[in-house]
């Protein structure tokens, strides 16, 4: 009679929950550990403004959305194809949650009581996992791996001279053994949900090389003059094209007291970081040429910004920037102002703190992993989700990669012969 494989999942976010589901479906005895009192907290936060599960574009288009130091393109494409956006929509449907593709391409669950939230899906998902036999151990913070010879046997633990997983639980150290472990502890954004990057030091002690976690999909700071903050804070810059280096994005930004927020600057994060001096350029009138702008001003010879607001239909935030940005003006001609409107240079200082970011970049370096996402230095230890050094924009790409990597790592863990 064959013995069921005993697999530990550490981390109860989307990658960890999906890994638990795949492992349990493969016949394993699965225990999921999480440091918080309940699982799926980051998933719930992500769904507060509408749960963007994935994107409806062709999977081939997905690949260009991901970046990371030494990201292995062929392997990454194989992982995403293994559990792509169609699989994810079918998975949601299997939970009784139908999805739809919005005009933006983003895929959302069908509204429940008029709102698109994560909670109904998460409840059904956890119920399914419990029905599959997954055991949940919350308030278990993973702190490392040790030799557990002569350790006191606890539920699910076996005295052995081999390595064990060590957790802090209710101010006590507890040790458990499993045949394999999948680490899915998330990145460093939204630490209040438990995704705080504490595992970086733990893995460093185990000899695993990592890249520091940095903020991704976040706003950027710039020292606005006081009048800009007074006039424009909270106002949108509508229908603009934002560029950084050779990359450009169209959309809307919001002026904040510390800088800029919005989809285009989130998308351009990697391009901005690659610049020797971080900055962006804004085309406030992307559908109107410089010559057309000048022509619309006619014979205007003064009050250029005031006239431009009316004749060029500039929003209030744009006009504030044109009036008060340092080292600009005084405007002496329509042509001079038009050049600024078509290419306004905004110097940036730094991204917002990682605690505020939607996601993080950095993590376990790719050279530490084999093709199955197993750590080469720790046989039987697999990783999934944002712990790995990949980065993606919002729009469904983050969750898609978490589901895909969780699926991939769990499928591989089912065939490991190691024991912890």
C-alpha atoms as one frame of an Amber mdcrd trajectory, in Angstrom:
protein
   0.000   0.000   0.000   1.446   3.381  -0.997   1.848   6.061   1.670   0.297
   9.478   1.007   2.845  12.217   0.519   2.762  14.828   3.279   3.257  18.352
   1.892   3.506  21.647   3.784   2.431  24.924   2.243   3.740  28.002   4.051
   1.719  31.074   3.177  -2.025  31.450   2.675  -2.134  33.894  -0.214  -3.266
  33.047  -3.764  -0.052  31.164  -4.634  -0.148  29.128  -1.435  -3.849  28.346
  -1.636  -3.502  27.251  -5.250  -0.474  25.109  -4.384  -2.499  23.454  -1.610
  -5.319  22.756  -4.038  -3.051  21.145  -6.642  -1.187  19.093  -4.036  -4.409
  17.844  -2.434  -5.883  17.000  -5.838  -2.730  14.981  -6.483  -3.439  12.811
  -3.462  -1.136  14.456  -0.932  -1.873  15.111   2.707  -1.615  18.894   2.825
  -1.077  21.253   5.747  -1.185  24.980   5.066   0.557  27.260   7.577   0.018
  31.009   7.819   1.305  33.562  10.301  -1.956  35.511  10.400  -5.198  34.501
  12.164  -6.830  33.798   8.785  -5.715  33.127   5.216  -6.247  35.145   2.061
  -5.914  38.581   3.636  -3.963  40.138   0.779  -6.398  38.542  -1.661  -9.244
  40.309   0.136  -7.449  43.658   0.111  -6.759  43.294  -3.612 -10.459  42.723
  -4.171 -11.737  45.762  -2.287 -11.898  47.853  -5.438 -12.929  44.928  -7.654
 -11.106  41.612  -7.870  -9.050  41.650 -11.084  -8.337  37.925 -11.463  -6.511
  37.919 -14.783  -6.563  39.519 -18.229  -8.484  38.422 -21.290  -5.733  39.051
 -23.833  -4.059  36.229 -25.722  -1.584  34.404 -23.489   1.219  35.228 -25.920
   0.713  38.886 -25.044   1.189  38.121 -21.356   4.869  37.370 -21.605   5.954
  40.926 -22.393   4.312  42.142 -19.182   6.782  40.391 -16.874  10.290  41.431
 -15.937  12.944  40.509 -13.400  16.684  40.088 -13.202  17.649  37.029 -15.279
  13.995  36.059 -15.747  14.198  32.801 -17.768  11.880  33.541 -20.678  11.359
  29.999 -21.941  10.745  28.553 -18.490   8.478  31.431 -17.489   6.368  31.051
 -20.618   6.011  27.333 -19.961   4.830  28.004 -16.393   2.241  30.574 -17.504
   0.955  28.299 -20.253   0.631  25.503 -17.698  -2.072  27.490 -15.906  -3.106
  30.358 -18.171  -5.941  32.885 -18.120  -8.409  30.385 -19.606  -7.554  27.859
 -16.908  -8.049  30.528 -14.254 -11.483  31.466 -15.549 -12.457  27.794 -15.704
 -11.198  27.376 -12.138 -13.387  30.249 -10.926 -16.351  28.800 -12.781 -15.734
  25.496 -11.004 -16.259  27.359  -7.734 -19.563  28.672  -9.030 -18.124  32.117
  -9.765 -18.547  33.203 -13.375 -16.251  35.873 -14.809 -16.440  38.555 -17.476
 -13.923  40.526 -19.519 -14.182  44.297 -19.097 -13.508  46.732 -21.927  -9.985
  47.192 -20.527  -9.291  43.471 -20.936  -9.314  42.890 -17.190 -11.190  39.814
 -16.004 -13.471  40.142 -12.969 -15.867  37.838 -11.104 -19.504  38.488 -11.945
 -21.021  40.945  -9.444 -22.575  39.577  -6.250 -25.235  41.868  -4.769 -24.047
  44.567  -7.129 -20.361  44.483  -6.187 -17.272  42.674  -7.465 -15.527  41.452
  -4.337 -13.026  38.774  -3.380 -14.801  37.487  -0.270 -17.449  35.279  -1.946
 -14.827  33.544  -4.080 -12.402  33.141  -1.176 -15.075  31.579   1.039 -15.921
  29.011  -1.607 -12.244  28.333  -2.254 -11.459  27.654   1.397 -14.537  25.445
   1.707 -13.337  23.410  -1.269  -9.857  23.048   0.252 -11.289  21.860   3.561
 -13.474  19.350   1.721 -10.324  18.126  -0.056  -8.767  17.468   3.335  -6.389
  20.439   3.564  -5.492  21.245   7.183  -5.103  24.936   8.069  -2.722  25.981
  10.831  -2.985  29.745  11.328  -0.936  31.942  13.666   2.112  29.893  12.648
   4.985  32.178  11.625   7.743  30.298   9.815  11.185  31.038  11.266  13.405
  28.434   9.650  14.545  24.840   9.428  16.542  22.889  11.982  17.659  19.402
  12.914  14.836  18.101  15.092  16.421  15.061  16.734  14.735  14.323  20.074
  12.121  17.005  19.450   8.868  16.590  21.323   6.396  14.999  18.967   3.376
  17.140  18.175   0.366  16.659  15.947   1.659  15.990  12.442   5.292  15.839
  13.658   7.634  12.861  13.751  10.822  12.612  15.809  13.724  12.314  13.385
  17.352  13.218  12.803  16.387  15.003   9.582  15.451  18.635   9.018  12.206
  20.083  10.288  10.144  23.225   9.727  10.170  25.600  12.673   7.349  28.010
  13.487   6.489  30.453  16.229   2.977  29.694  17.447   1.474  31.514  20.423
   4.975  32.510  21.594   6.270  28.946  21.414   8.594  27.261  18.933   6.979
  24.254  17.274   8.499  21.892  14.730   6.786  19.793  12.089   7.970  17.344
   9.467   6.763  16.859   5.923   7.870  15.150   2.740   8.124  18.471   0.891
   7.457  22.134   1.524   6.260  24.945  -0.722   7.116  28.460   0.413   4.531
  31.006  -0.731   5.083  33.862   1.703   4.505  36.744  -0.696   6.564  39.860
  -1.290   6.912  42.946   0.857   3.865  45.047   0.005   0.852  45.430   2.278
   2.682  44.035   5.342  -0.432  44.401   7.490  -1.800  41.386   5.616   1.207
  39.288   6.665   3.184  39.806   3.447   6.112  41.522   5.145   9.196  39.883
   3.611  10.429  38.494   6.950  11.526  35.367   5.099  14.433  37.232   3.466
  16.596  36.940   6.576  15.514  33.341   7.159  16.550  32.292   3.660  19.761
  34.295   3.911  20.710  32.258   6.973  20.090  29.144   4.896  22.444  30.394
   2.176  19.822  31.407  -0.386  20.682  34.489  -2.474  17.975  37.106  -2.847
  17.519  40.502  -4.434  16.224  43.170  -2.010  12.493  43.767  -2.214  11.490
  47.121  -3.673   8.173  48.809  -4.292   6.401  48.041  -7.573   3.117  49.306
  -8.987   3.347  52.395  -6.846   3.403  56.150  -7.002   6.586  58.202  -7.316
   7.718  61.158  -5.282   8.662  64.582  -6.613   9.057  67.832  -4.667   6.107
  69.877  -5.908   6.167  73.627  -5.269   3.684  74.561  -2.568   1.245  76.266
  -5.002   0.929  73.016  -6.998  -0.091  71.127  -3.868  -2.519  73.874  -2.871
  -4.207  73.988  -6.280  -3.842  70.503  -7.737  -3.588  67.905  -4.947  -6.073
  65.139  -5.657  -6.858  66.360  -9.166  -6.457  64.169 -12.279  -4.243  64.647
 -15.295  -6.589  63.166 -17.879  -5.867  61.493 -21.200  -2.110  61.955 -21.150
   0.795  59.927 -22.484   3.525  59.294 -19.929   6.968  58.193 -21.077  10.182
  56.998 -19.454  13.117  56.180 -21.676  11.749  54.252 -24.664   8.554  53.186
 -22.894   5.254  55.059 -22.908   1.774  54.561 -21.468  -1.492  56.341 -22.047
  -3.994  56.961 -19.287  -4.688  59.136 -16.292  -2.541  60.246 -13.363  -3.441
  61.904 -10.082  -1.415  64.710  -8.507  -0.739  63.921  -4.848   1.002  65.941
  -2.178   4.090  63.783  -2.647   4.095  63.230  -6.409   2.167  61.167  -8.949
  -0.087  58.113  -8.757  -1.898  56.143 -11.417  -1.792  53.277 -13.872   0.691
  54.741 -16.379   3.365  55.442 -13.769   2.790  52.005 -12.194   3.401  50.385
 -15.581   6.534  52.429 -16.195   8.148  51.575 -12.858  10.859  49.283 -14.315
  11.665  51.803 -17.065  11.942  54.651 -14.549  14.231  52.608 -12.287  16.499
  51.904 -15.277  17.187  55.616 -15.833  20.354  57.181 -14.438  18.204  60.019
 -13.066  14.569  59.009 -12.567  12.086  61.169 -14.412   9.055  61.028 -16.657
   7.819  63.132 -19.556   4.165  64.004 -20.052   2.358  64.794 -23.277  -0.748
  66.562 -22.008  -2.369  66.727 -25.487  -1.347  63.498 -27.243  -3.982  63.830
 -29.973  -3.015  67.365 -30.966   0.250  68.321 -32.653   2.492  71.188 -31.619
   1.519  73.073 -34.773  -2.195  72.601 -34.118  -1.830  73.904 -30.585  -0.049
  77.029 -31.784  -2.706  77.618 -34.429  -5.496  77.366 -31.842  -3.890  80.135
 -29.799  -4.214  82.558 -32.704  -2.838  86.012 -31.960  -2.578  85.586 -28.175
   0.370  87.559 -26.794  -0.121  87.295 -23.026  -1.830  85.266 -20.282  -0.741
  82.158 -22.143  -1.731  79.547 -19.550  -5.147  81.104 -18.993  -5.808  81.206
 -22.732  -4.412  77.682 -23.198  -6.802  76.303 -20.601  -9.738  77.571 -22.647
  -8.443  77.057 -26.192  -6.577  73.785 -25.626  -9.089  72.483 -23.069  -6.446
  71.831 -20.410  -7.549  70.519 -17.011  -6.900  72.437 -13.800  -4.050  70.187
 -12.649  -2.169  70.620 -15.930  -2.532  74.381 -15.723  -1.187  74.359 -12.185
   1.924  72.467 -13.300   2.454  74.869 -16.200   2.218  77.862 -13.871   4.310
  76.688 -10.954   6.846  74.045 -11.965  10.347  75.416 -11.356  12.662  76.333
 -14.225   9.731  76.803 -16.610   8.627  80.047 -18.137   7.947  82.825 -18.008
   6.040  81.871 -21.154   6.838  84.281 -23.936   5.050  82.628 -26.856   2.407
  80.098 -27.736   5.054  77.949 -29.392   7.130  77.830 -26.208   4.153  76.786
 -24.080   3.061  74.222 -26.683   6.484  72.561 -26.514   6.088  72.218 -22.752
   2.578  70.823 -23.091   3.812  68.197 -25.565   6.861  67.246 -23.487   6.786
  68.242 -19.834   9.791  66.882 -17.919   9.011  65.840 -14.316  12.039  64.888
 -12.182  11.374  62.095  -9.696  13.067  61.338  -6.392  12.027  57.795  -5.446
   9.116  55.368  -5.467   6.707  55.448  -2.569   7.501  53.152   0.392   7.016
  49.445  -0.229   4.349  49.366   2.502   2.107  51.410   0.194   2.895  49.539
  -3.003   0.461  47.204  -4.736   3.246  44.663  -5.240   6.991  44.292  -4.886
   9.948  43.498  -7.102  12.968  41.427  -6.120  13.084  38.206  -4.144  14.733
  34.816  -4.606  17.186  34.945  -7.470  16.498  32.717 -10.429  19.893  31.010
 -10.253  18.815  29.570  -6.886  15.939  27.636  -8.495  15.742  24.612 -10.743
  13.141  24.184 -13.475  10.592  23.011 -10.903  11.025  26.063  -8.632  12.879
  23.924  -6.120  15.745  25.555  -4.240  18.949  23.932  -5.458  20.541  24.240
  -2.022  17.504  22.852  -0.164  16.242  19.735  -1.854  12.512  19.332  -1.396
  11.864  23.041  -0.752   9.869  24.742  -3.511   8.812  28.372  -3.860   5.915
  30.150  -5.557   4.375  33.577  -6.003   5.957  36.941  -5.261   8.863  35.411
  -3.338  10.537  34.853  -6.711  12.268  37.726  -8.515   9.624  38.634 -11.087
   7.605  41.790 -11.509   4.362  42.525 -13.331   1.974  45.440 -13.769  -1.587
  45.575 -12.509  -4.288  44.406 -14.863  -4.556  40.772 -13.813  -0.940  39.778
 -14.439   0.044  39.592 -10.769  -2.639  37.139  -9.714  -2.217  35.094 -12.893
   1.466  34.530 -12.121   0.712  33.649  -8.483  -1.783  30.987  -9.566   0.547
  29.654 -12.264   3.634  29.418 -10.043   1.636  27.851  -7.220   0.326  25.216
  -9.630   3.787  24.535 -11.037   5.535  24.192  -7.681   2.840  21.908  -6.255
   2.884  19.595  -9.267   6.634  19.217  -8.834   6.436  18.756  -5.054   4.136
  15.771  -5.544   7.091  13.890  -7.040   9.796  14.762  -4.534  11.254  12.041
  -2.308  12.849  14.271   0.338  11.558  14.612   3.892  11.494  17.530   6.301
